[in-house]
């Protein structure tokens, strides 16, 4: 089993976020997995389901700088990464950092800004640094982008390019709350009260220490080969036009390690792989046309991915 203090810290983080996001522990744990694995999370679901609230609750639970960027059609890359401004007193240019310089960055409705501005996130998400005016500046640690988008409203939106989707370690759907939880939400006098009252339970150095623990989680060779077989299966399936990249296989590996740590274990099981495969791989594949398929694009990808996983023998 994992170290008791580590397990308590992780569970305290999950419990804290769940005070706001009722009845969605699995979803909260997925976001914590992304944080511990040094990955970024795309939260995609219908309006009013709590996408922004989930991101804010996770950010408030960690004692680090939090910035929210509300993406709009007129936003420029400099609005994200920052800009150099002439100081009239010194007659020298001074860099004013943008909101990307934070521990947790909420990219709200990321698909409402043009591709040129979306691309400003790529270097930050991949390299944990930004380059402005020829100078490379590191981002704080921990650093995580939580992006939200609405998959059912396309007016005034821009499709995220595959190169950017591949930078997100996990894609998460929240789903409707249960009856009891929704009744509780309805009876709240102040819907944002629990979020405003939320206190941090971990400091930035504690989060970094937990991230470093992920690499110590053991992955048996048979389980690693099981992961790779699933990824390679996406590249040979009849209905998949573009399969998962080598980055996807690496991030599946790390996400499974983080998943095991969240579960209080020091080793990865095949069940961890099955649970993480959809969240890690689903948004990275492109399907061929499936005529007559009534499923939405996301559901079609998930169904196809399940077909891939079903064909791969599970290691003993």
N, C-alpha and C positions, 0 to 999 in steps of 0.2 A: 504493500500500500504506500501511497505518497506520504510525505512528511505531514504530520498532523497540523502544524502551524500553517503550512501552505494551503492545505485543504480548507481550513477555517477561514483564511483570508479570501479565497475564491468564493466560498459559499456565502460569506458576508456580502461580497460584491453582488452576487446573483440575488440574494434576498433583498438587498437594498433597492435594486432596480425593480424588483417584482412588487414593491410597495406601490409603484405607479402603474406598471404594466401588469394588470391583474390576470391571473390564469394563463400566462404565456411563458412558463418557465423554460420550456425547450427553446423558444425563440430568444429569450434573454441569454441562455447558456451559449447559443450559437454566436451571439455578439461578443460575449466574453471570450469564447474560443478565438474569434478574430483578433481581439485585443491582445491576448496572450501570445498568439502566433505571429504578431507584428504584421497583421494583414489589414485590409480595408474591406468594408462591408457595404453592399448595395441593398437597401431596404426598399423593396418594390411591392406595392399593394394598392388597393383602391383607396379613394379619399376618406378621411375621417376615421381611419382604423388605428391611428396612433403611431405612425412612422416617425414623425418629428419628435413626439413625446418620448419614444423609446430612445432615440439618439440623445436627446437632452438628459434623460434620466441616467444613462450610462456615463455621460460626460460629467454630470453633477456628482456622481458617486466616486469620482477620482479627483483628487486635489491637484489639478493642473490647469493650465490656461485653456479656456474653451472659447471658440469663436464660431458663430453661425454665419454662413454666407447664403443669402437668399438669391438664387440665380435668376436672372432676368434676361430678356432678349437684347438689351442694350449694354450688358456688362462687358468689360474689356479684360484682357489677361492681367493688366497692371492692377486692376481692382482686386485681384486675388493674391498675386505674388508681391506686389509693392512697386514703388517707383522712386527714382532719384529726383530730388527737388533742389533747386538752387537756393542756398542760404544767402539772403541779401547782405548779411553782416560780414560773413567770411568770404563771400563770392566763391564758395565751393559747393559742389553737389553733395547732398546728404541723402542716404537711403532711408526711406520710410517703409518699414515692412508692412506687408499686407496681412489679411486675416489668416493666410495659410500658416503663419508662424504661431502655432498653438499646439498643445498636446492632443486635443480632440477637436477636429474640424467637422462641423455639420454642413454638408453641401446640400442645401434644401432645394428640391426640384431641379436636380442637376441637368435634366434634359430640356430645361427651358432656356438655355443659353447656347449660342452658336458653337460649332465644333472648334473654332479657333480659340475661344475662351475655355472650352472644356479641356483642350489640350494643355492648358496651363497647369492642370493638375498632374499630368503624366509624369514629369520628372520628380515632382514632390512625392507621388505615390510609389514610384519605383526606386528612386535613389535616396529618399529622405533628405533631399536638398533642393534648392532652387538656384537658378542662374539668372542674374539680372545685370545688364550692362557689363557683361563679361566677368562678373564676380560670382563665384559659387558660395552660397551661404547654407550652412547646415540647419536643419530644423530641430526643434527641441525633442527630447526623448522623455516619455514615449510619444509617438506620433501616429495618429490614426484618422483616416477619413471615413466618416459615416455619411453616405449619400442616399438621398431619397428620390424616388420618382414614381409617378402615377402611370400605370400601364394601360389605362382605359381612356385617357383623355389626350388626344394627339394634336389638337389645334394649338398652334404656337409653340410646338415642341420640336426638338431635334434628336434624332436617334443617336444613341451613344455608339461611337465606332467600336469595332471589335478590339482595336488596340487598347482602348480605355477599359472596356469590359474585362479584358484579360488582366487588368491591374487590380481588380477587385477579387480578393480571396474568396469571399462568400457572397452569395445572393440569398436574401432572407425574405420570406413572406410571413406576415403576422396572422392574418385570418381574423374572422369574427370572434368576439369573446363568447364564452358560455353564457347561459341564461342568468345564472346567479351573479356572475361578474358584471354583466351588462346592467342588471338591476341596481347593483351597487354603484356603478358609474352614473346611472340616471339620478340617483338620490344624492349625489354629491352637490352641495350648495355652491362650491367653487371647483369647477372641473380641473383647474390648474393648481389647487391648493396642495395636494400631495407632492407635486413637482417642486413648488416653491419652498416647501418645508424640508426637502430632501437634503441630507448632509452627506459629505464625502466619507467614505470608509477606508479608502486607501490613498496613500500619497504617491506622487510620481516615482520616487525611488523604489517604493514597494512594488509598483507595477513593473518597472524595469527588472527587478529581481525575480519576479514571477515569470516574466518573459524568458529570462535566462535559464529558468528551471525546465522549460519545455524541451530543450535540446537533450536533457538527461533521460527523457522518457524512452524506454527501449522499444525498438521495432524489430521483431523477428524477421529473418530473411524471407520466410514463406509469406508473411503478411505484406512485406514490401513488394514482393513479386505479385501478390494479389492486387494491390493498388495499381501497379503498372499494367497488369493485364486488363483492368477496367479502363484505364486511360487509353491503352492501345485498341481496346474494343470499340471505342468511339471513333477511331480512325478507319475502321473497316466495316462498320454497319451500313447496310444498304440505304437507309433513309437519312444518314448523316453526311452532309456535303463537306463540312469542315469539322474535324475532330479536335479534341483538347490538345493544347500545346505542351511542350516539356515544362514550361512554367507551371502549368496546371498539375502535372505529376508531382513536382516539388512542393507546391502549396497544399496538395492533398496529403502528402506525407507529413508536413508540419502541422496542418490542421488536425490530423488524427492524433498526433502527439499532444497537442493542446487539449483536444477532446478528452483524452485519457486522463490528463492532469486535472481537468475540471471534474471528472468522475472520481477522482481520488485514487487513481492507479498510476503505477510507474511503467506500465507496458500497454501497448496498443493491441486491441483484439480485432478480428474480422468484422464484428458488429460495429465497431467504431468506424471502420472503412465504409460499411454500408450506409451508416447514418450520415457521414460527411460527404459522400460521393455526390449526392444531388446538389447540395449547397455549394460545393466547390466547382463542379463540372457543368451544371445545367446551363448557366449563362454563357459558357465558352464554346458551345457547339452550335453549328448552323445546320438546319434540316433541309433536305430536299423537299419538294412539294409532296404532301400526302393528300391526294385528292379525296374528297369526301370525309376527311377527318374533321369532326365537329369541335375538337379541342382547341383551346386558345394556343397561341404560340408557346407560352411558358409551360402549359400542361402537356403539350405535344412533346416538348423537349424532355420533360420529366418522364413521360411514359416511354419514350425511346431509350432514355438512359436506364430505366428499369429493365428494359429488354436486354441491354448490354450486360448489366450486372447479373441477370438471371443465367446468362450463358457461361459465366466464369465460375469454375469450381472453387468452393470455399476451402481454404487451408485448414487442416486438422489442428 
